[in-house]
Amino acid sequence: MSEDPISVPAQEETPDQAKDREDGDKKNALIEQLCQGQLRTDLNFAYENSNLITAHEAGPESGSGTASNKELEDFGSKVNLQGIIAAANSAKGQLTAAGIGENVYCVTACERVASAVGEAESARQSAMSSTSGTEVRSLIHKLQSSLGDAKSALDGVGGKID
């Protein structure tokens, strides 16, 4: 005896469901644009370049106690940390203005990026004014670590809002 499979008619999307889906698609596109776009590119560039900075022992040619000052100045002119902070804060504002909640990961990630990059810039500035080789090495490590934290926060953004 052969039975035909039971078929269930497909349920059509209601206008409210269609609107919710469209809103979700728009929010996901915004997240991708803001968190996967230029902000990520700039942050990756900063992180990669921070790892090229090395702390050196103080020497007579080093000026204020460490040869790293030149590297820190070059890093500062090559990498716009203030621009990354502004972009992360702007992204957070645009995401919340689009109706994405303050506690959604992409929003908190932008907040964490701005904070961590601010710490990196502060460490860079402090290292440039320090005359202690030990302190400079510590601050360079802080700069690199802070940019790594910012990168990790942004790397976690990728899911879809349902």
C-alpha positions in Angstrom: 0.0 0.0 0.0 1.5 3.3 -1.1 0.7 6.5 0.7 1.3 9.9 -0.8 3.4 12.2 1.4 1.4 14.8 3.2 2.0 18.2 1.8 1.6 21.3 3.9 0.9 24.4 1.9 3.7 27.0 2.3 2.7 29.8 4.7 2.9 33.1 3.0 4.8 35.9 4.6 2.6 38.5 6.3 3.2 42.2 5.7 4.6 42.5 9.2 7.0 39.6 8.7 8.1 41.1 5.4 8.8 44.4 7.0 10.7 42.7 9.9 12.8 40.8 7.4 13.5 43.9 5.4 14.5 45.8 8.5 16.8 43.0 9.6 18.4 42.9 6.2 19.0 46.7 6.3 20.5 46.4 9.8 22.8 43.5 8.7 24.0 45.5 5.7 24.7 48.5 7.9 26.7 46.3 10.4 28.6 44.8 7.5 29.4 48.2 6.0 30.4 49.8 9.3 32.1 46.9 11.1 33.5 44.9 8.2 34.5 47.8 6.0 37.0 50.6 6.4 37.0 50.5 10.2 38.3 46.9 10.1 40.8 47.7 7.3 42.2 50.7 9.2 42.3 48.7 12.5 44.1 45.8 10.9 46.6 48.2 9.3 47.3 49.8 12.7 47.6 46.4 14.4 50.1 45.1 11.8 52.2 48.3 11.9 52.2 48.3 15.7 54.0 44.9 15.6 56.8 46.5 13.7 57.7 48.8 16.5 60.5 47.4 18.6 61.9 48.8 21.9 65.6 49.3 21.8 68.1 49.8 24.5 69.1 53.4 25.0 72.0 54.6 22.9 73.8 57.8 22.2 71.9 58.3 18.9 68.5 57.8 20.5 67.8 61.3 21.7 65.5 60.9 24.6 66.6 57.5 25.9 65.3 55.1 23.3 65.7 54.6 19.6 62.0 53.7 19.5 60.9 57.4 19.5 61.5 57.6 15.7 59.5 54.4 15.2 56.7 55.8 17.4 56.7 59.1 15.4 56.7 57.2 12.1 53.8 55.0 13.4 51.8 58.0 14.5 52.2 59.7 11.1 51.4 56.4 9.2 48.5 55.2 11.3 45.7 57.6 12.2 44.6 56.3 15.6 42.4 59.3 16.3 40.6 58.6 13.0 40.0 55.0 14.0 38.6 56.2 17.4 36.3 58.7 15.5 35.2 56.0 13.0 34.4 53.5 15.8 32.3 56.1 17.7 30.6 57.1 14.5 29.8 53.5 13.7 28.3 53.0 17.2 26.1 56.1 16.8 24.9 55.0 13.3 24.1 51.5 14.6 22.1 52.7 17.5 20.4 55.3 15.4 19.3 52.5 13.1 17.6 50.8 16.0 20.3 48.3 17.0 20.4 48.1 20.8 23.2 49.3 22.9 23.8 45.8 24.2 24.1 44.2 20.8 27.6 42.9 20.2 28.4 45.0 17.1 27.6 48.2 19.1 29.6 47.2 22.2 32.4 46.1 19.9 32.6 49.6 18.3 32.7 51.0 21.9 35.5 48.6 22.8 37.4 49.5 19.7 37.3 53.2 20.4 38.3 52.6 24.1 41.2 50.3 23.3 42.5 52.4 20.4 42.4 55.4 22.8 44.5 53.4 25.3 47.0 52.6 22.5 47.3 56.3 21.5 47.8 57.2 25.1 50.5 54.6 25.5 52.2 55.8 22.3 52.2 59.4 23.5 53.6 58.4 26.9 56.3 56.3 25.3 57.4 59.2 23.2 57.9 61.4 26.2 59.5 58.8 28.5 63.3 58.7 29.1 63.2 55.3 30.7 63.9 52.4 28.3 62.0 50.0 30.6 59.0 52.2 30.6 59.1 52.7 26.9 59.2 48.9 26.3 56.2 48.5 28.7 54.3 51.2 26.9 55.0 49.8 23.4 53.7 46.4 24.7 50.6 48.2 26.0 50.1 49.9 22.6 50.4 46.6 20.8 48.2 44.8 23.3 45.5 47.5 23.2 45.4 47.3 19.4 45.2 43.5 19.6 42.2 43.9 22.0 40.5 46.3 19.6 41.1 43.9 16.7 39.7 41.0 18.7 36.6 42.9 19.6 35.9 43.8 15.9 36.8 40.2 14.8 33.9 39.0 16.9 31.4 40.9 14.8 29.9 38.8 12.0 26.6 37.2 12.9 23.3 38.3 11.6 20.5 40.1 13.5 17.3 38.1 13.2 
